[in-house]
Amino acid sequence: MNTGVIIDVREPAEFANGHVETAINIPVSKMRHGTGLDDIPKDAQIITYCRTGNRSGNAKEILTSRGFTNVINGINKETVEAQYQ
């Protein structure tokens, strides 16, 4: 399944401890400032995830407010791997 862009919104140390194989790491703390978003098309399917779904929910709101139109809160690594890969 082609999932578009998978974004792990946890902090780099958390990402380093294990992540979805194809995920990129853009922490919510950076995303709030638009860091790392320039190369992602506004209409790309984007799946965000973290540990519990809280930060990924915040990331979804941030992305939507920045004009991204196809954003899914994937909740956590296990859910993304089971449903979107």
N, C-alpha and C positions, 0 to 999 in steps of 0.2 A: 504494500500500500504506500503510495506517495503521500507523505504527510505535510509537505511544505517545510516549514521551519519549526523546529522544536527548541524552545528556550527554557533552560534551567535558570530560574531567577534567584537561586540561593547564592550565598557568598562563595568566593573562589575556594576557600578551604573545604566547604561542604561539597562543592562540585568535584574537587580533587579526590574525595573519599568514595566516589562512585556516582555515575550519571548515565543517562540514556546515551547509547553509543553515538548517535548522530546529533546530539544536542549541542547547542552553543550556550555559553554562560554569559548572561547579562543580568547581574543582580538588580533587584528592584531599586536599590539605592542609587544605582547608575542610570537605570531606565527613567527615573523621574526627571533626569536632566537631558534625556534624549540620547545618551551615550550608547553607541552600538547599533542604533536603529537605521542609520542612513542607507545601508545597503539592502534593506528588506523592503520589497514592494508593498505598498499600502493594501493591495488586494490579495496578498499571499495568505494561505492558510497558516496560522500561527497557533501553536499549542504551547502554553506556558505550564510549568510545574515547579513545585518546591517539595517540602517534606509533608505538609498537611493540607495544602490547598489555600491557605490564608494569603501568603505572599503572591502566589500565582493568580489569585482572584484580584488582588491589588494591581498586579501587572496587567491583567486583562483590562481593567478600568483605565489604566494609564495609556495603554496602546489604543484603546477605542477613542479616548479623548484626543489622541494625536492623529486620528484619521484612519487607523487600521480597521478594516471592515470584516475580517474573517478570523476572529480570535476565540480560541477555546481554552477554558481552564481545565487542563488535564489532571489536576490535583497533585499527584505524586509520581515518582519514577515507576512504580509497579503498575499503576493504572495506565500510564502512557505506553509502557512496553506491552501491556495486554491488549489495549484497545486501538492503538494508533500505529503499531509497527507490524 
